[in-house]
Structures are given as structure tokens and as C-alpha cells.
Amino acid sequence: MVTYSDQQIRGVIKPKNLAQLEQIELQSLRSVILAKLTKANQLGIETQLNVTGWVQGGRVNELELARIVAILLDNAIEASSKQEQKWLGIGLDSYGEDGVDILIENKFAGDTPNLTAWFERGYTTKGSNHGRGLAIVNQLCDKNLIDLEVEYKRGLVCFILGIGV
């Protein structure tokens, strides 16, 4: 029996993406990614999800990882929604029990961004009451020993989270 929620999810999420989400064993991370893919699709943002292998938690705090990914995806969705070419990519590359890399990338047109400034508490291009998200991401990554990199290449901003065991 297909429930109402199943119909709603299948209406906005590609079947391939739903199958790949099942490879993420961390319930909270899977839920965050599903919610953000749904939001992006509702905003007309083309999405791409690639999950390689079974994604396990290892030593990282699952809820804090979900919070990190949620903040990064919210920022990527907001930035993508303002671009002419609206695109968001999410990749999870598992190394089994050795860890996982999580990539979040989006199109970014305009001048080369000051990536270092993005992580300073209070830095924002959005106006007042903003500028905390990436500083929080940085703190949570430090606390959980997650490697965090950000790159800008050929019109793409890419955040890479490296999670070891």
C-alpha cells in the first residue's frame, strides 16, 4: 500500500535518489538530506545525489553531523535559488569502516568569493541576524574532528567534510 507521504516524496524526489538514500545508515543524516532535496526541488533547483557505499557513523556525533549538513545545505539551496542556473550536488563517498567524505556543491556566479571570511562569526552577505551558520559548522567540525574544506572552481562552491573513524 502506497501512503500519502510516499506519493508526496516520490513526486519531488527522483527514484534513483530515494534508492541511494537507503545506503545512509544514519537516520538523522538521511532525514536531513531528504528534507533538503525536497526543498530544493520545490524551489526549482536541479539536484544530483551520489552515494557510494554504505554510509556509517563511526565516531562522529550523529545529531551534530546532521546539523552541519543541514546548515551547509540551507546555504547551498539559498545560493542556488539566486543563480540563473539553479543546481545543487550532494555526494557521499564511503570508505566502509574507515570513514566517509561528504560533498555539497552549488553553482555560484559572480566574483570569486572570500571563502575565509565566510567562516568568521558575524560575516554575512544577507543582512542583519545572519552570519552564524558557517561559524557553527566550523566549531562542530572541530569538536567532532571532521576535516572541513571549501573550494571555489569554475563557478562552483564545494564544501567537503572528511569524517574518519
C-alpha positions as CSV (number, residue, x, y, z in Angstrom):
1,M,0.0,0.0,0.0
2,V,1.4,3.4,-1.0
3,T,0.8,6.0,1.6
4,Y,0.1,9.7,1.0
5,S,3.6,10.6,2.2
6,D,5.1,8.1,-0.1
7,Q,3.3,9.7,-3.0
8,Q,4.4,13.2,-2.0
9,I,8.1,12.1,-1.7
10,R,8.0,10.3,-5.0
11,G,6.5,13.4,-6.6
12,V,9.5,15.6,-5.8
13,I,12.5,13.2,-5.3
14,K,13.9,11.1,-8.2
15,P,13.6,7.3,-7.6
16,K,17.3,6.9,-8.0
17,N,17.9,9.4,-5.2
18,L,15.5,7.5,-2.9
19,A,17.3,4.3,-3.5
20,Q,20.6,6.0,-2.8
21,L,19.3,7.5,0.5
22,E,18.7,3.9,1.8
23,Q,22.5,3.5,1.7
24,I,22.8,6.1,4.5
25,E,22.6,4.2,7.8
26,L,22.5,7.4,9.9
27,Q,18.8,8.1,10.3
28,S,19.1,11.8,11.1
29,L,21.5,12.5,8.2
30,R,19.2,10.6,5.8
31,S,16.3,12.7,7.0
32,V,18.1,16.0,6.6
33,I,19.2,15.2,3.1
34,L,15.7,14.0,2.1
35,A,14.2,17.2,3.5
36,K,16.7,19.5,1.8
37,L,16.4,17.6,-1.6
38,T,12.6,18.1,-1.3
39,K,13.0,21.8,-0.5
40,A,15.4,22.3,-3.4
41,N,13.2,20.5,-5.9
42,Q,10.2,22.6,-4.7
43,L,12.3,25.8,-5.5
44,G,13.1,24.6,-9.0
45,I,16.7,23.7,-8.2
46,E,18.1,20.8,-10.2
47,T,19.6,18.3,-7.7
48,Q,22.1,15.5,-8.0
49,L,22.8,12.9,-5.3
50,N,25.6,10.3,-5.5
51,V,26.1,7.9,-2.6
52,T,28.9,5.4,-2.9
53,G,28.9,2.5,-0.5
54,W,27.1,2.2,2.9
55,V,27.4,5.4,4.9
56,Q,28.0,4.6,8.6
57,G,28.5,7.0,11.5
58,G,31.8,6.0,13.0
59,R,32.9,8.1,16.0
60,V,31.0,11.3,15.0
61,N,28.0,12.6,16.9
62,E,25.1,11.8,14.6
63,L,23.0,14.8,15.5
64,E,25.8,17.3,15.2
65,L,26.7,15.8,11.8
66,A,23.1,16.3,10.7
67,R,23.2,19.9,11.9
68,I,26.4,20.6,10.0
69,V,25.0,19.1,6.8
70,A,21.7,21.0,7.3
71,I,23.4,24.3,7.6
72,L,25.6,23.7,4.6
73,L,22.6,22.5,2.5
74,D,20.5,25.5,3.6
75,N,23.3,27.8,2.4
76,A,23.7,25.9,-0.8
77,I,20.0,26.0,-1.5
78,E,19.7,29.7,-0.8
79,A,22.7,30.5,-3.1
80,S,21.4,28.1,-5.8
81,S,18.0,29.7,-5.8
82,K,19.6,33.1,-6.7
83,Q,21.5,31.7,-9.7
84,E,20.5,31.7,-13.3
85,Q,21.4,28.0,-13.5
86,K,20.0,26.5,-10.3
87,W,21.9,23.4,-9.3
88,L,22.8,21.5,-6.1
89,G,25.0,18.5,-5.8
90,I,25.4,16.2,-2.8
91,G,27.9,13.3,-2.7
92,L,28.7,10.8,0.0
93,D,31.7,8.6,-0.7
94,S,32.0,5.9,2.0
95,Y,35.2,4.1,2.8
96,G,33.4,1.5,4.9
97,E,34.5,1.5,8.5
98,D,37.4,3.9,7.6
99,G,35.1,6.9,7.1
100,V,33.2,8.9,4.6
101,D,33.6,12.1,2.6
102,I,30.5,14.3,2.2
103,L,30.5,16.9,-0.6
104,I,28.0,19.7,-1.0
105,E,28.3,21.9,-4.1
106,N,26.3,24.5,-5.8
107,K,26.6,27.0,-8.7
108,F,28.0,30.4,-7.8
109,A,28.1,33.1,-10.4
110,G,29.9,36.4,-9.9
111,D,33.1,37.4,-8.3
112,T,35.4,34.9,-6.6
113,P,34.1,34.6,-3.1
114,N,36.2,35.3,0.0
115,L,35.9,31.8,1.4
116,T,38.0,32.6,4.6
117,A,35.6,35.4,5.6
118,W,32.6,33.1,5.2
119,F,33.6,31.3,8.4
120,E,34.0,34.4,10.6
121,R,31.3,34.8,13.1
122,G,29.1,37.7,12.0
123,Y,30.2,37.7,8.4
124,T,27.2,37.8,6.1
125,T,26.1,39.0,2.7
126,K,22.4,38.6,3.8
127,G,21.9,41.4,6.2
128,S,21.4,41.6,10.0
129,N,20.7,38.5,12.1
130,H,22.8,36.3,9.9
131,G,26.4,35.2,9.8
132,R,26.4,32.4,12.4
133,G,25.8,29.3,10.3
134,L,29.3,28.6,8.9
135,A,31.0,29.6,12.2
136,I,28.8,27.0,13.9
137,V,29.8,24.5,11.2
138,N,33.4,25.2,11.9
139,Q,33.0,24.8,15.7
140,L,31.1,21.5,15.3
141,C,33.7,20.2,12.8
142,D,36.5,21.0,15.2
143,K,34.6,19.4,18.1
144,N,34.0,16.1,16.1
145,L,37.4,16.0,14.4
146,I,35.8,16.4,11.0
147,D,38.1,17.8,8.3
148,L,36.4,20.8,6.5
149,E,37.5,22.2,3.2
150,V,35.8,24.7,0.9
151,E,36.8,25.3,-2.7
152,Y,35.7,27.6,-5.5
153,K,36.4,26.4,-9.0
154,R,34.9,27.3,-12.3
155,G,31.7,28.7,-10.9
156,L,31.2,26.0,-8.3
157,V,31.4,26.3,-4.5
158,C,32.2,22.9,-2.9
159,F,32.2,22.0,0.8
160,I,34.0,18.8,1.7
161,L,33.6,17.1,5.0
162,G,36.1,14.3,5.8
163,I,35.0,12.0,8.5
164,G,37.4,9.3,9.7
165,V,37.0,6.6,12.2
